[in-house]
Amino acid sequence: MSVTVAMICNNLEALSNPGDALFLQRFFKTGPGEYGEGDLFRGIRVPVLRKLSRTLDDTPLPDVIRLLASAFHEDRLLALLMLIRRFGKGDELMREQIYHIYLANTRFINNWDLVDISSEHIIGSFLLHHQRTPLYLLADSKALWERRIAVLATFHFIRKGEFYDTLALAETLLQDSQELIHKATGWMLREVGKRDLVALENFLLQHYRRMPRVMLRYAIERFPEEHRQHYLKGLL
């Protein structure tokens, strides 16, 4: 018998921890006007969800999609972990289907951890061998999380030694108004620098004076202190 979304939700309810749920609601900024406003938590930690996801490979895909639309944060995270597993094991047709499911449901991928755990493994992995225009459309979105999906998806390219799209998107996002985008972009720039310091420095020398401060700090985090200060003080 295949697992249904009702069965999964019953299991998740049994794993819930009200004390952890309160902590997570504060940690993920769910108060009025905050980026995670109104999100609900069960209080289940990521390792538990990862372990659970490995037992659910036979869940019908429509039930996984329904789980992704849940009001509970952990349900959505579990659904993404299930999609990542199915994407990784699937043939090209299945991978393309999951890629389109992901893009059609970005409104439910609505916090930084949900984006960060999934975008490189689905969007980045699929687009590695496809035309990458969708990334630039996402980066131009009014939705904060779609812009974060765009830049975090390039982590897959970075791991493969491809930096062009990360640097191009970083330039596009220099004027973004959201600190969560500044942090994500600076993080990806730092990852580029781990693999190609010259590429990062060339980008920084062109743009560092107008980079948001947080983005710059993230990008140069691994630099020697004296070199960091040169960038931070505008001495280069």
ABEGO torsion letter per residue (X at the ends): XBBBAAAAAAAAAAABBAAAAAAAAAAAGABBGBAABGBBBAGBBAAAAAAAAAAAAABBAAAAAAAAABABAAAAAAAAAAAAAAAAABBAAAAAAAAAAAAAAAAABABAAAAAAAAAAAAAAAAAABBAAAAAAAAABABAAAAAAAAAAAAAAAAAGBAAAAAAAAAAAAABABAAAAAAAAAAAAAAAAABAAAAAAAAAAAAAABBAAAAAAAAAABBAAAAAAAAAGAX
